[in-house]
């Protein structure tokens, strides 16, 4: 029980970055280019965490075939769900400009964005929970990557929601709820998957990793590139190397 609570606490910590970012995006006018640079940096950090703490460890446990099939499966499921939500108004949920539709322009788009936020956050949180199973150590790079990537996500989304006419109450309720769900998902990942085999655990981990990589490509990189263009690549690489260095301290 104590382990599950610890896992839930770390998931809540990482998810709380969404609320912090939303508060900044709602209360302070942050230059869109700065948001985009942080988004690019967070993308690189998250890529490194997926590469070295998820995909590489899963490969060591189960080999190449489960890694490839799991990652592709996770990416396909995420992208399919993301496409369905995009049709209902959640395509630009991480954009800080005026791309997001208002509720009048696209009825139900607020609910679609909430579901999209869950789609983005749950795989990350489950991975945090499972990393503590079997006496495993918490992946510092993974938690740091999720936290850092959540900051610009909350910031950009909140700014976009405000531009679309959604009130502060909606913004804070959405991201506060997602932060709580992130904690519960990490707790569930620890509590429900403790009895599975190493091979099954590796598959679950790599499915989440594939979904996270698809999320970076579908939602984070477009926001960064749309604002800072050719700076996106170098800043993403800096984020990647920062997480790589953190994982090898």
Secondary structure as the mmCIF struct_conf table of DSSP 4:
data_model
#
loop_
_struct_conf.conf_type_id
_struct_conf.id
_struct_conf.beg_label_comp_id
_struct_conf.beg_label_asym_id
_struct_conf.beg_label_seq_id
_struct_conf.end_label_comp_id
_struct_conf.end_label_asym_id
_struct_conf.end_label_seq_id
HELX_RH_AL_P HELX_RH_AL_P1 UNK A 2 UNK A 27
BEND BEND1 UNK A 28 UNK A 28
HELX_RH_AL_P HELX_RH_AL_P2 UNK A 32 UNK A 49
HELX_RH_PI_P HELX_RH_PI_P1 UNK A 50 UNK A 55
HELX_RH_AL_P HELX_RH_AL_P3 UNK A 56 UNK A 62
HELX_RH_AL_P HELX_RH_AL_P4 UNK A 64 UNK A 85
HELX_RH_PI_P HELX_RH_PI_P2 UNK A 86 UNK A 90
TURN_TY1_P TURN_TY1_P1 UNK A 91 UNK A 94
BEND BEND2 UNK A 97 UNK A 98
BEND BEND3 UNK A 100 UNK A 100
HELX_LH_PP_P HELX_LH_PP_P1 UNK A 101 UNK A 102
TURN_TY1_P TURN_TY1_P2 UNK A 103 UNK A 105
BEND BEND4 UNK A 106 UNK A 106
TURN_TY1_P TURN_TY1_P3 UNK A 107 UNK A 108
HELX_RH_AL_P HELX_RH_AL_P5 UNK A 109 UNK A 130
TURN_TY1_P TURN_TY1_P4 UNK A 131 UNK A 132
HELX_RH_3T_P HELX_RH_3T_P1 UNK A 133 UNK A 135
HELX_LH_PP_P HELX_LH_PP_P2 UNK A 136 UNK A 138
HELX_RH_AL_P HELX_RH_AL_P6 UNK A 140 UNK A 163
TURN_TY1_P TURN_TY1_P5 UNK A 164 UNK A 165
HELX_RH_AL_P HELX_RH_AL_P7 UNK A 168 UNK A 192
BEND BEND5 UNK A 193 UNK A 193
TURN_TY1_P TURN_TY1_P6 UNK A 194 UNK A 195
BEND BEND6 UNK A 196 UNK A 196
HELX_RH_AL_P HELX_RH_AL_P8 UNK A 198 UNK A 215
HELX_RH_PI_P HELX_RH_PI_P3 UNK A 216 UNK A 220
HELX_RH_AL_P HELX_RH_AL_P9 UNK A 221 UNK A 228
TURN_TY1_P TURN_TY1_P7 UNK A 229 UNK A 230
HELX_RH_AL_P HELX_RH_AL_P10 UNK A 231 UNK A 247
TURN_TY1_P TURN_TY1_P8 UNK A 248 UNK A 248
#
